[in-house]
């Protein structure tokens, strides 16, 4: 089948997600929208791949229509970038599929797809005419149960992950990926940086960012003297800053890093995101064997354990009786506020997080034994591997014939 998509070609969320579907043979045709912050990375795809800057997409719609008319399936990740192309594809007999956004879903989208492959329960609830039928992640069988949405089909389709697992033993180094700063600060980078001054233990905090961490991202005066630091540079030109706040060692790494490097340096992945519905980095971090410290809200609460055993001991007064101490790695939410992005508009509940709560969680987990949790991450990674889930996507495509 000729399965094509329209997407970015860059070392960023959508680009990496699309590349994974290309590498594993789900997508075999590509129309690239050139990302304004990245040069087009032609080594990813054949040089004959059609492409254009996003600001010229309308003028080049003839090229885009020609691309789509040669497909059997148009598979869009989050957005087709040019919405009229969805109706054009359907009128020309091309099946259309959307993998909705992780963080929020369009309200009254400009076009309706034939199917929605929902990577999280949050998406599945929205793209269903009967959301009350949908329980937690354990009550809906992936790739099997189909729901109806305005004449279309919706299916729970977890996205496979492929990262290198390694054993983690003790919570000492906490990793945060800021990306490009996160739309509307969604990754919680500002709150994490503000939390640094409240930490009472002595962890190492590593913040990876593809863009400079400046006052627009983290607020004024939070990292005093950071601008005066001299950066080290690696072979790829990425910058690295090291500084000390009280007993906390902070490293800022600016530049694009491979997915394996993002998760190889730490023990805990801390991601106080405000409105992501699932977030691929959380899945990757858990598959890499790290403890995942995310915001306590739906749907993270449906698939991340809220109680993690850290040690067990026997009671001397009662023969054979054991006591297990557990901790919750999820960061509590103070409240939520309504927010939206657009047009076209996407509405969502944004979590409000107290930086002191982030600091308290870091202190609570610092130095804890992560051995068993890390091992469970390996089992989870196997259940979410491309080898296990990739064929399920091919079955969904066969069903579209």
C-alpha positions in Angstrom: 0.0 0.0 0.0 1.1 3.5 -0.7 0.9 5.2 2.7 2.0 8.8 2.8 2.2 11.6 5.3 2.8 15.4 5.4 5.2 16.3 8.1 8.4 18.0 9.4 11.8 16.6 8.8 13.7 17.6 11.9 15.1 16.5 15.2 12.0 17.4 17.1 8.8 15.7 18.4 6.8 15.4 15.2 9.9 14.8 13.0 11.2 12.0 15.2 7.8 10.4 15.5 7.2 10.4 11.8 10.7 9.1 11.1 10.0 6.1 13.4 6.9 5.2 11.3 9.1 5.5 8.1 11.9 3.4 9.5 9.5 0.6 10.4 7.7 0.6 7.0 4.3 2.0 8.1 4.8 5.1 6.0 6.5 4.8 2.6 5.7 8.2 1.0 6.6 11.6 2.4 5.8 15.3 1.7 8.1 17.4 3.9 7.2 20.7 5.4 10.5 22.5 6.1 10.9 23.4 9.7 11.8 27.1 10.3 14.3 26.2 13.0 16.0 23.4 11.3 17.7 22.9 7.9 15.9 20.1 6.0 17.6 16.9 6.9 17.6 15.1 3.6 19.6 12.2 4.9 16.5 10.9 6.5 14.5 10.4 3.3 15.2 10.1 -0.5 16.3 13.3 -2.1 13.3 13.1 -4.5 10.9 13.6 -1.6 8.7 16.6 -2.4 9.0 19.5 0.0 8.3 23.2 0.6 8.4 25.8 3.4 5.2 26.0 5.4 4.6 29.6 4.4 4.5 28.5 0.7 2.2 25.5 1.3 -0.9 27.2 -0.2 1.0 28.3 -3.3 2.4 24.8 -3.7 -0.9 23.0 -3.1 -0.8 21.7 -6.7 2.3 19.7 -5.7 0.7 18.6 -2.5 -2.5 17.5 -4.3 -0.4 15.5 -6.8 1.4 13.8 -3.9 -1.9 12.9 -2.1 -3.7 11.7 -5.3 -0.9 9.0 -5.7 -1.6 7.5 -2.3 -3.9 4.7 -0.9 -3.8 6.2 2.6 -3.0 9.7 3.9 -1.8 9.2 7.5 -1.5 12.5 9.3 0.3 12.9 12.6 -1.6 15.6 14.6 -2.2 17.8 11.6 -2.2 17.8 7.7 -0.7 21.3 7.9 -3.0 22.2 5.0 -6.6 21.2 6.0 -8.3 21.3 2.6 -6.1 18.3 1.6 -8.1 16.0 3.8 -11.4 16.6 1.9 -9.5 16.5 -1.4 -8.1 13.1 -0.5 -11.4 11.6 0.5 -13.1 12.8 -2.6 -10.4 11.1 -4.7 -10.8 7.7 -2.9 -7.8 8.1 -0.6 -8.4 6.8 2.9 -7.5 9.3 5.6 -6.2 8.6 9.1 -5.2 11.0 11.9 -3.0 10.2 14.9 -4.3 13.0 17.2 -2.2 15.3 19.3 -0.7 14.0 22.5 -1.4 17.2 24.4 -4.8 18.3 23.2 -7.2 17.7 20.4 -8.8 20.1 17.9 -12.3 21.4 18.8 -14.5 21.2 15.7 -11.6 20.4 13.3 -11.8 21.9 9.8 -11.9 18.3 8.3 -13.1 14.9 9.3 -10.9 11.8 8.8 -12.0 8.3 8.0 -10.2 6.9 11.1 -8.5 8.2 14.3 -5.6 6.2 15.8 -5.5 7.5 19.3 -2.2 7.2 21.1 -3.7 8.0 24.6 -6.9 7.4 26.4 -7.3 11.2 26.5 -7.5 11.2 22.7 -9.8 8.2 22.6 -12.2 9.8 25.0 -12.5 12.9 22.8 -12.7 11.1 19.5 -15.7 9.0 20.6 -19.4 9.6 20.5 -19.8 7.6 23.7 -16.8 8.5 25.9 -18.6 7.0 29.0 -17.9 3.6 27.5 -14.2 4.2 27.8 -12.5 3.3 31.1 -8.8 3.3 31.9 -5.9 2.0 29.7 -6.4 -1.4 31.3 -10.0 -1.7 30.2 -9.6 -1.0 26.5 -7.6 -3.5 24.5 -5.2 -1.7 22.1 -5.8 -2.1 18.4 -9.0 -4.2 19.0 -11.9 -2.2 20.4 -13.3 0.2 17.9 -15.4 3.3 18.7 -17.5 5.6 16.5 -16.9 9.3 16.1 -19.2 11.2 13.7 -19.2 8.4 11.2 -15.5 7.7 11.6 -13.7 4.9 13.5 -11.5 5.5 16.6 -9.1 2.9 18.0 -6.7 3.0 21.0 -3.3 2.7 19.3 -0.3 3.1 21.7 2.8 4.4 19.9 5.8 2.0 20.0 9.0 3.2 21.6 12.6 2.3 20.7 15.3 3.4 23.1 18.2 1.7 24.8 17.3 0.3 28.2 19.9 0.4 31.0 19.8 -0.5 34.7 19.3 2.4 37.1 20.1 1.8 40.7 19.9 5.0 42.7 18.1 8.4 42.2 21.0 10.8 42.0 20.8 12.5 38.5 17.5 14.0 37.4 17.0 14.7 33.6 14.6 17.2 32.1 14.0 17.7 28.3 12.8 21.3 27.6 12.7 20.7 23.8 12.3 24.1 22.2 10.9 25.6 25.4 7.5 23.9 25.0 4.4 25.6 23.5 2.9 27.8 26.2 5.5 26.4 28.6 3.8 23.0 28.5 6.9 21.1 29.6 7.1 22.8 33.0 10.7 24.0 32.5 10.1 27.3 34.2 8.5 25.7 37.2 11.4 23.2 37.4 14.1 25.9 37.3 12.2 27.9 40.0 12.1 24.7 42.1 15.9 24.5 42.2 16.2 27.1 44.9 13.9 25.1 47.2 15.7 21.7 47.0 17.3 20.7 50.3 19.3 17.6 49.1 22.2 17.5 46.7 21.1 16.0 43.4 22.4 16.8 39.9 19.8 18.3 37.6 20.4 18.1 33.8 18.2 20.3 31.6 18.4 19.5 27.9 17.1 22.2 25.5 17.2 22.5 21.8 16.9 26.3 22.2 18.7 28.7 24.5 17.3 28.8 28.0 16.6 32.5 28.4 14.4 34.7 30.5 11.5 34.3 28.1 11.5 30.6 29.0 12.4 30.5 32.7 11.7 34.1 33.9 14.1 36.8 35.1 16.7 36.3 37.8 16.1 32.6 38.4 19.5 31.5 37.4 21.8 34.4 38.6 25.1 34.5 36.8 24.2 31.8 34.3 24.7 34.2 31.3 28.3 34.9 32.5 29.3 31.2 32.4 31.6 30.0 29.7 30.2 27.1 27.8 31.9 24.0 26.8 31.2 22.7 23.3 31.0 19.1 22.0 32.0 17.9 18.5 28.5 18.8 17.3 28.7 22.4 18.5 26.3 21.9 21.4 26.9 24.1 24.4 27.1 22.9 28.0 26.9 25.1 31.1 27.6 23.9 34.7 26.7 25.9 37.8 25.9 25.3 41.4 22.9 26.5 43.4 23.2 25.7 47.1 24.1 22.0 47.0 22.4 21.4 43.7 24.6 20.8 40.6 22.9 22.1 37.5 23.9 21.4 33.9 22.3 23.2 31.0 22.9 21.4 27.6 21.9 23.5 24.6 21.6 21.8 21.2 20.1 18.8 19.6 21.0 15.4 21.1 20.1 11.9 19.9 17.3 10.1 21.7 19.6 7.6 23.4 21.8 10.4 24.7 18.8 12.1 26.2 18.0 9.2 28.4 21.5 7.7 29.1 22.9 10.2 31.6 20.4 10.1 34.4 18.4 8.0 36.9 15.1 10.0 37.0 13.2 11.7 34.2 11.4 14.7 35.6 8.8 16.2 33.4 6.2 18.5 35.2 4.2 19.0 32.0 1.1 21.1 32.1 -1.1 19.8 29.3 0.4 17.0 27.4 -2.0 14.1 27.0 0.6 11.4 27.1 3.9 12.7 25.8 6.3 10.4 24.0 9.3 11.4 26.1 7.6 9.9 29.2 7.2 6.6 27.4 10.8 6.7 26.1 12.1 7.5 29.6 10.3 4.6 31.2 11.4 2.3 28.4 15.0 3.4 29.0 14.8 2.2 32.6 14.4 5.6 34.3 12.0 6.5 37.1 9.4 8.8 35.5 8.4 11.8 37.6 5.4 13.4 35.9 2.5 15.6 36.8 -0.3 13.8 38.7 -3.2 14.0 36.2 -5.1 12.1 33.6 -4.0 10.1 31.6 -0.6 9.7 33.2 -2.3 8.3 36.2 -3.7 5.5 34.1 -0.4 4.1 33.0 2.3 5.4 35.4 2.4 3.7 38.8 1.4 6.0 41.6 3.0 3.7 44.2 6.5 2.4 43.8 8.0 -0.1 46.3 11.4 1.1 47.4 12.3 -1.3 50.3 10.9 -4.2 52.2 11.8 -5.4 55.7 10.5 -8.1 58.1 8.8 -7.3 61.4 10.8 -8.8 64.2 7.7 -9.0 66.5 5.7 -11.0 63.9 7.3 -14.0 62.3 7.1 -13.9 58.5 5.4 -10.6 58.3 6.9 -8.0 55.9 6.4 -4.3 55.5 6.9 -2.6 52.2 7.6 1.1 51.9 6.2 2.8 48.8 6.6 6.3 47.4 4.6 8.2 44.8 6.7 9.6 41.9 3.9 11.8 40.6 4.0 15.6 41.2 0.7 16.9 42.6 -1.3 19.5 40.7 -2.6 22.5 42.6 -5.5 23.1 40.2 -6.2 23.4 36.5 -7.1 26.4 34.3 -8.8 26.4 30.9 -6.5 27.3 28.0 -6.6 27.1 24.2 -4.4 27.4 21.1 -5.5 28.5 17.8 -6.9 29.0 15.2 -8.0 26.3 14.6 -8.7 26.1 18.3 -7.6 23.4 20.6 -9.0 23.6 24.2 -7.4 21.9 27.1 -7.1 21.8 30.9 -3.7 23.2 31.9 -2.2 22.0 35.2 -1.0 24.6 37.7 2.1 23.3 39.5 3.8 24.7 42.7 7.6 24.7 42.2 7.9 23.8 45.9 6.0 20.5 45.2 8.6 19.7 42.5 11.4 20.4 44.9 9.7 18.2 47.6 9.4 15.3 45.2 13.1 15.6 44.2 14.1 15.6 47.9 11.7 12.6 48.6 13.3 10.5 45.9 16.9 11.6 46.1 19.1 8.6 46.9 16.3 6.0 46.7 16.8 2.6 45.3 15.5 2.4 41.7 16.6 -1.2 40.9 13.2 -2.9 40.7 11.4 0.0 39.1 14.1 0.1 36.4 13.7 -3.6 35.7 9.9 -3.2 35.4 10.7 -0.5 32.8 12.5 -3.1 30.7 9.4 -5.4 30.7 7.2 -2.4 29.8 9.6 -1.5 26.9 9.3 -5.0 25.5 5.5 -4.7 25.6 5.7 -1.4 23.7 8.3 -2.4 21.2 8.0 -1.9 17.5 8.4 -5.7 17.1 5.3 -6.2 19.2 3.1 -3.2 18.1 4.4 -2.5 14.6 2.5 -5.4 13.0 -0.7 -4.1 14.6 -0.4 -0.9 12.6 0.0 -2.9 9.4 -3.2 -4.8 10.3 -5.0 -1.5 10.7 -3.8 -0.5 7.2 -4.9 -3.8 5.7 -8.4 -3.1 7.2 -8.6 0.1 5.2 -8.3 -1.7 1.8 
